[in-house]
């Protein structure tokens, strides 16, 4: 045991509790301490990709469980995404009671890292519920001033009730899995040959699936999402939209595919139908919105529906594309919400009908928004394009050609609503009755820069993510035509990365 992986989970939580003990006047110091913790987490993760697992036996009865954390081929880049987004969110913080705000953000970082690094299902379920608490407290305590405490409180309770219901189903399904199988220490374990069929398997999978669909969210379980994204402060919604919404998709990949493949195949028609509805409903609803944050919120519903369909295609190329798109969406979604937060702070409104002309004299702010919007609409050379291309190619390869054609419609609509978003904020006539505008400060630029740099680099070379994802997809879905469409022996991670990159190009 190295202890490094466990430190990435528990370290931010412990620092968060320490910050609560600091004097009330230590707000600025607390913020930069949080920034340092997030930066250190990024450095440790990038510098130690092959760190061994940390595992300590935990329970023996009624089933075996372990305090088991470790990197996986799918989780590694999602954790890097989480840490980078949290770094950006902490740099962007400007709020009252900054010390408490920073403490909650660090607890959220640790809890979400625990979800993605947990190798034990019971540990996964416990951290799944723990990550709800800081989001709820942040929404209640630091909801947007314009919304008022009553509206923020309503959104917070809706978020908690929906996600807690999913978390309870997840916990019950985990307990049933442990009792039937005898152990929950199974995630990423190639020796854990688990086949749970018949009625038990159907009910256990239903519990997992409900939790994952609510968290993603997918139509019709999405109704908590618009209000939550609208009322959360921009730095928090950048993390929740960018990474927490991926926990359900991650669960389908690392839990559903290896342990409930039979049940997932049986549920494919229903889930793909929900994914298509989410794709179309999210895109066209985003096109009709006048609230800038809700445009991005409903666009996320559409994008995540596409990822869900890719996972249920059982195709290695589509699943590799889903992982690339998970990372890509996290980067550009977080960047969009941060920039829109800066716009709202300057203009005191999110209404596209009241905004206009902000790009005049503010080139840095306009540049950050245009890069994020172009990544979201899938411009070639940026991260969104690589993920979409792999997904559509995989869907066609798997016999989902009609679904791939339908998916082209919201991809085209994305160009319309993202260009409308940019035009409505940055171009057009100047609005004279709004406060004086100012460009991005160096601290605001520091917050956005890692996210923009990330989706530019991933768009240019998706191989580091696609390579690991293609290896993982091959292991999860069994023998298929490799991503390169050539029969070859098992490759190293580096060789697989080049193969996946070739398929994108």
C-alpha positions in Angstrom: 0.0 0.0 0.0 1.3 3.4 -1.0 -1.5 5.4 0.6 -1.4 7.9 -2.3 -4.8 7.0 -3.8 -6.5 7.1 -0.4 -4.9 10.5 0.3 -6.4 11.8 -2.9 -9.8 10.8 -1.5 -9.5 11.6 2.2 -7.0 14.5 2.0 -9.4 17.2 0.6 -12.1 16.1 3.1 -9.7 16.4 6.0 -8.4 19.8 4.8 -12.0 20.9 4.4 -12.8 20.1 8.1 -9.6 21.9 9.2 -10.7 25.0 7.3 -13.9 25.0 9.4 -11.7 25.4 12.5 -9.9 28.5 11.2 -10.8 31.9 12.5 -13.5 33.7 10.5 -11.1 36.3 9.2 -9.0 33.7 7.4 -11.2 33.7 4.2 -8.5 34.7 1.7 -6.0 32.3 3.1 -8.6 29.5 3.1 -9.4 30.0 -0.5 -5.8 29.8 -1.6 -5.2 26.8 0.6 -8.0 25.1 -1.2 -6.5 26.1 -4.6 -3.2 24.6 -3.4 -4.9 21.3 -2.4 -6.6 21.0 -5.8 -3.3 21.8 -7.7 -1.4 19.3 -5.6 -4.1 16.7 -6.4 -3.7 17.3 -10.1 0.1 17.1 -9.9 0.0 13.8 -7.9 -2.5 12.2 -10.2 -0.7 13.1 -13.4 2.6 12.2 -12.0 1.6 8.7 -10.7 -0.8 7.1 -13.2 0.3 3.6 -12.3 0.0 3.9 -8.5 -1.0 0.6 -6.9 -4.4 0.2 -5.2 -4.9 0.8 -1.5 -7.0 -2.0 0.0 -7.9 -2.8 3.6 -10.5 -5.5 4.6 -13.6 -3.8 6.0 -16.5 -6.2 6.5 -16.7 -10.0 6.7 -20.5 -10.4 7.4 -23.1 -10.4 5.9 -20.7 -10.1 2.9 -17.1 -9.2 2.2 -16.2 -5.6 1.7 -13.0 -3.7 1.6 -11.8 -0.1 2.0 -10.4 -0.3 -1.6 -9.4 2.6 -3.8 -7.4 2.5 -7.1 -7.1 4.0 -10.5 -8.9 2.4 -13.4 -8.6 2.9 -17.2 -11.9 4.7 -17.2 -11.7 6.5 -13.9 -8.1 8.0 -14.3 -9.0 10.7 -16.7 -12.3 11.5 -15.1 -10.5 12.1 -11.8 -8.0 14.4 -13.5 -11.0 16.2 -15.0 -12.5 16.5 -11.6 -9.4 17.9 -10.0 -8.8 20.4 -12.8 -12.4 21.6 -12.7 -12.2 22.0 -8.9 -9.0 24.0 -9.2 -10.7 26.3 -11.7 -13.8 26.6 -9.5 -11.7 27.4 -6.4 -9.7 30.1 -8.2 -13.0 31.6 -9.4 -14.5 31.8 -5.9 -15.8 35.2 -4.8 -18.4 34.9 -2.1 -19.3 35.7 1.5 -18.1 33.3 4.1 -15.3 32.2 1.7 -13.7 29.9 4.3 -16.9 27.8 4.7 -17.5 27.8 0.9 -13.9 26.5 0.2 -14.3 23.9 2.9 -17.5 22.6 1.3 -15.8 22.5 -2.1 -13.0 20.4 -0.8 -15.4 18.0 0.8 -17.1 17.7 -2.5 -13.8 17.1 -4.3 -12.9 14.3 -1.9 -16.4 12.7 -2.0 -16.5 12.7 -5.8 -12.9 11.4 -6.0 -14.1 8.6 -3.7 -16.9 7.7 -6.1 -14.6 7.4 -9.1 -11.7 5.6 -7.3 -13.8 3.2 -5.2 -13.2 -0.4 -6.2 -15.7 -1.7 -3.7 -19.4 -1.4 -4.5 -20.4 -0.5 -0.9 -17.7 2.2 -0.7 -18.9 3.5 -4.1 -22.5 3.7 -2.7 -21.4 5.5 0.5 -19.4 8.1 -1.4 -22.3 8.5 -3.9 -24.5 9.7 -1.1 -21.8 11.7 0.6 -21.3 13.9 -2.5 -24.9 15.1 -2.3 -24.3 16.9 1.1 -21.9 19.6 0.1 -23.9 20.5 -3.0 -27.1 20.8 -1.0 -25.4 23.0 1.6 -23.7 25.2 -1.0 -27.1 25.7 -2.7 -28.9 26.6 0.5 -26.1 28.8 1.9 -24.8 30.4 -1.2 -27.6 30.3 -3.7 -27.6 33.1 -6.3 -28.8 36.4 -4.7 -31.1 37.2 -7.6 -33.0 34.0 -7.1 -33.7 34.6 -3.4 -33.4 32.1 -0.6 -36.8 30.6 -1.2 -36.2 29.6 -4.8 -32.7 28.3 -4.0 -34.1 26.3 -1.1 -36.7 24.7 -3.3 -34.1 23.8 -5.9 -31.9 22.4 -3.2 -34.5 20.1 -1.8 -35.6 18.9 -5.2 -31.9 18.1 -5.9 -31.6 16.2 -2.6 -34.8 14.3 -2.8 -34.3 13.1 -6.4 -30.7 12.1 -5.9 -31.2 10.7 -2.4 -34.0 8.4 -3.8 -31.5 7.2 -6.4 -28.8 6.8 -3.7 -31.1 4.7 -1.5 -31.9 2.4 -4.5 -28.2 2.2 -5.2 -27.4 1.2 -1.5 -30.2 -1.4 -1.5 -29.0 -2.9 -4.8 -25.4 -2.9 -3.5 -26.5 -4.8 -0.3 -28.4 -7.3 -2.4 -25.4 -7.8 -4.7 -23.2 -8.4 -1.8 -25.5 -11.0 -0.2 -26.0 -12.9 -3.5 -22.4 -12.8 -4.6 -20.7 -12.8 -1.2 -18.5 -9.8 -1.8 -18.8 -6.2 -3.0 -15.0 -5.8 -3.7 -15.5 -6.3 -7.5 -15.1 -3.1 -9.5 -12.3 -3.4 -12.0 -11.4 -6.9 -10.7 -10.8 -9.3 -13.6 -11.0 -12.2 -11.3 -14.5 -11.3 -10.0 -16.6 -13.5 -12.3 -20.0 -12.4 -11.3 -23.1 -13.6 -13.2 -26.4 -12.7 -11.4 -29.3 -13.9 -13.6 -33.0 -14.4 -13.3 -35.2 -12.4 -10.9 -32.4 -11.3 -8.5 -30.3 -9.9 -11.3 -33.2 -8.0 -12.8 -34.1 -6.3 -9.5 -30.5 -5.5 -8.5 -29.8 -4.0 -11.9 -33.0 -2.0 -11.7 -31.7 -0.4 -8.5 -28.4 0.5 -10.0 -30.0 1.7 -13.2 -32.5 4.0 -11.5 -29.7 5.7 -9.5 -27.5 6.1 -12.6 -30.4 7.5 -14.8 -31.3 10.1 -12.1 -27.8 11.2 -11.6 -27.0 11.6 -15.3 -29.8 12.9 -15.7 -31.9 11.4 -18.4 -35.5 12.2 -19.4 -37.9 11.9 -17.5 -35.6 11.9 -14.4 -34.1 15.3 -15.3 -36.5 17.7 -13.7 -34.1 18.5 -10.7 -31.4 19.6 -13.2 -32.5 23.0 -14.7 -33.4 24.5 -11.3 -30.2 23.1 -9.7 -27.9 24.5 -12.4 -29.8 27.8 -12.4 -29.5 28.4 -8.6 -26.1 27.0 -7.8 -23.2 29.5 -7.8 -21.2 29.2 -11.1 -18.1 27.6 -9.6 -20.2 24.9 -8.0 -22.4 24.2 -11.0 -19.2 24.0 -13.1 -18.2 21.0 -11.0 -21.6 19.5 -10.7 -22.5 19.7 -14.4 -18.9 19.0 -15.5 -18.2 15.9 -13.4 -20.9 14.8 -10.9 -23.4 14.3 -13.8 -20.9 11.7 -15.2 -21.1 9.4 -12.2 -24.2 7.6 -13.5 -22.6 7.1 -16.9 -19.4 5.9 -15.2 -21.5 3.4 -13.2 -23.1 1.9 -16.3 -19.6 1.4 -17.8 -17.7 -0.1 -14.8 -20.6 -1.8 -13.0 -23.3 -2.4 -15.6 -21.2 -3.8 -18.4 -19.1 -6.3 -16.5 -21.8 -7.6 -14.1 -25.2 -6.9 -15.7 -24.6 -7.3 -19.4 -27.6 -9.6 -19.8 -29.9 -7.2 -18.0 -28.4 -4.2 -19.9 -29.0 -5.9 -23.3 -32.6 -6.5 -22.2 -33.1 -2.9 -21.2 -31.4 -1.5 -24.3 -34.6 -0.6 -26.3 -36.0 1.3 -23.3 -32.8 3.1 -22.4 -31.9 4.0 -26.0 -35.4 5.4 -26.4 -34.9 7.6 -23.3 -31.5 8.6 -24.6 -33.0 9.7 -28.0 -35.7 11.7 -26.2 -33.1 13.3 -24.0 -31.0 14.1 -27.2 -33.9 15.8 -29.0 -35.8 17.3 -26.1 -32.6 18.8 -24.6 -31.4 20.3 -27.9 -34.7 21.9 -28.9 -35.5 23.1 -25.4 -32.0 24.7 -25.2 -32.8 26.5 -28.5 -35.9 28.0 -27.0 -34.4 29.2 -23.8 -33.7 32.9 -23.0 -31.8 32.2 -19.8 -28.1 31.7 -20.7 -27.5 29.1 -18.0 -30.5 27.1 -18.9 -29.3 27.0 -22.5 -26.2 25.2 -21.3 -28.2 23.1 -18.8 -30.5 21.7 -21.5 -27.6 21.3 -23.9 -26.0 19.0 -21.2 -29.2 16.9 -21.2 -28.8 16.4 -24.9 -25.1 15.6 -24.8 -25.4 13.1 -22.0 -28.2 11.4 -23.8 -25.8 10.7 -26.7 -23.2 9.2 -24.3 -25.8 7.0 -22.7 -26.8 5.6 -26.1 -23.2 4.9 -26.9 -22.7 2.9 -23.7 -25.8 0.7 -24.5 -24.6 0.0 -28.0 -22.0 -2.4 -26.5 -19.6 -1.3 -29.2 -16.0 -0.8 -28.3 -15.5 2.3 -30.5 -18.7 3.9 -29.2 -17.8 3.2 -25.6 -14.3 4.6 -26.1 -15.9 7.7 -27.7 -18.3 7.9 -24.7 -15.3 8.2 -22.4 -13.6 10.8 -24.6 -16.9 12.8 -24.7 -17.4 12.5 -20.9 -14.0 14.2 -20.4 -14.7 16.7 -23.2 -18.1 17.6 -22.0 -16.8 18.1 -18.5 -14.2 20.6 -19.7 -16.3 22.7 -22.0 -19.4 22.6 -19.7 -17.4 23.8 -16.7 -15.8 26.6 -18.9 -19.2 27.7 -20.1 -20.7 27.9 -16.6 -17.7 29.8 -15.3 -17.8 32.4 -18.2 -21.5 32.8 -17.9 -21.0 33.4 -14.2 -18.6 36.2 -15.0 -21.2 37.6 -17.5 -24.0 37.5 -14.9 -21.8 39.2 -12.3 -21.0 42.1 -14.7 -24.5 42.5 -16.2 -26.7 41.4 -13.3 -28.8 39.3 -15.6 -28.7 36.0 -17.5 -31.5 36.9 -20.0 -30.4 36.9 -23.6 -33.1 39.5 -24.3 -31.3 42.0 -22.0 -27.7 41.1 -22.9 -25.8 42.4 -25.9 -22.6 44.0 -27.0 -20.4 42.6 -24.2 -17.7 41.6 -26.7 -16.9 45.3 -27.4 -13.8 46.1 -25.6 -13.7 42.7 -23.8 -11.7 40.4 -26.1 -10.6 38.0 -23.4 -14.1 37.4 -22.1 -15.4 37.0 -25.6 -12.5 34.7 -26.5 -13.2 32.4 -23.6 -16.9 32.1 -24.4 -16.4 31.5 -28.1 -13.8 28.7 -27.5 -16.2 27.0 -25.0 -19.2 27.4 -27.3 -17.3 26.1 -30.3 -16.2 23.0 -28.3 -19.8 22.4 -27.2 -21.1 22.5 -30.8 -18.5 20.0 -31.9 -16.1 22.1 -34.0 -13.4 19.9 -35.5 -10.1 20.3 -33.7 -11.8 20.7 -30.3 -12.6 17.9 -27.8 -16.3 17.6 -28.5 -15.7 16.6 -32.1 -13.5 13.7 -31.3 -16.0 12.2 -28.9 -18.9 12.7 -31.2 -17.1 11.2 -34.2 -16.1 8.0 -32.3 -19.6 7.6 -30.9 -21.4 8.0 -34.3 -18.8 5.7 -35.9 -19.4 3.1 -33.2 -23.1 3.3 -33.4 -23.1 2.7 -37.1 -20.6 -0.2 -36.6 -22.9 -1.7 -34.0 -26.0 -1.6 -36.2 -27.5 1.5 -34.7 -27.4 3.4 -38.0 -30.9 4.9 -37.6 -30.0 6.2 -34.1 -26.8 7.7 -35.5 -28.8 9.6 -38.1 -31.2 10.8 -35.5 -28.2 12.0 -33.4 -27.1 14.2 -36.2 -30.2 16.4 -35.7 -29.3 17.6 -32.2 -25.7 18.0 -33.2 -26.8 20.5 -35.9 -29.2 22.2 -33.5 -26.3 22.6 -31.1 -24.6 24.9 -33.6 -27.8 27.0 -33.6 -28.2 27.4 -29.9 -24.5 27.9 -29.1 -24.1 30.5 -31.8 -27.3 32.2 -30.6 -25.8 32.2 -27.0 -22.6 33.8 -28.1 -24.3 36.3 -30.4 -26.8 37.3 -27.8 -24.2 38.0 -25.2 -21.2 39.3 -27.1 -22.5 40.8 -30.3 -25.5 42.9 -31.2 -26.3 46.4 -29.9 -24.8 47.6 -26.6 -27.2 47.8 -23.7 -26.8 51.2 -22.2 -28.7 50.7 -18.9 -26.4 48.0 -17.5 -23.3 48.5 -15.3 -20.0 49.3 -16.8 -18.3 46.3 -18.4 -14.8 45.1 -17.7 -12.7 42.4 -19.3 -11.5 39.2 -17.6 -9.1 39.8 -14.8 -5.9 37.7 -14.5 -7.5 35.6 -11.7 -10.6 35.0 -13.8 -8.4 34.1 -16.7 -6.4 31.7 -14.5 -9.7 29.9 -13.6 -10.8 29.4 -17.2 -7.4 28.8 -18.8 -6.9 25.1 -17.7 -10.3 24.1 -19.0 -9.9 25.8 -22.3 -6.4 24.4 -22.7 -7.7 21.0 -21.8 -10.4 20.8 -24.5 -8.0 22.2 -27.1 -5.3 19.6 -26.3 -7.9 16.8 -26.2 -9.3 17.9 -29.5 -5.9 17.9 -31.1 -4.8 14.6 -29.7 -7.5 12.4 -28.0 -5.2 9.4 -28.0 -4.3 9.5 -24.3 -7.9 9.2 -23.3 -9.2 7.1 -26.2 -6.3 4.6 -25.9 -7.1 3.7 -22.3 -10.8 3.7 -23.0 -10.5 1.4 -25.9 -8.6 -1.1 -23.9 -11.1 -0.9 -21.1 -14.0 -1.3 -23.5 -12.5 -4.3 -25.1 -12.1 -5.9 -21.7 -15.7 -5.1 -20.7 -17.6 -6.1 -23.9 -15.6 -9.2 -24.8 -14.1 -10.1 -28.2 -15.1 -7.6 -30.9 -13.5 -6.1 -33.9 -10.8 -3.8 -32.4 -11.0 -0.1 -32.7 -8.6 -0.2 -35.6 -10.7 -2.9 -37.4 -7.7 -5.2 -37.6 -7.3 -8.4 -35.7 -4.2 -7.9 -33.6 -2.8 -9.3 -30.3 -3.3 -7.3 -27.1 -1.4 -4.0 -27.2 0.3 -1.9 -24.7 -1.5 1.2 -23.5 0.8 3.4 -25.8 0.1 1.3 -28.9 -3.7 1.3 -28.2 -3.6 5.1 -27.8 -2.2 5.4 -31.3 -4.8 3.0 -32.7 -7.6 5.0 -31.2 -6.2 8.2 -32.4 -6.0 6.8 -35.9 -9.7 6.0 -35.7 -10.5 9.6 -34.8 -8.4 11.0 -37.6 
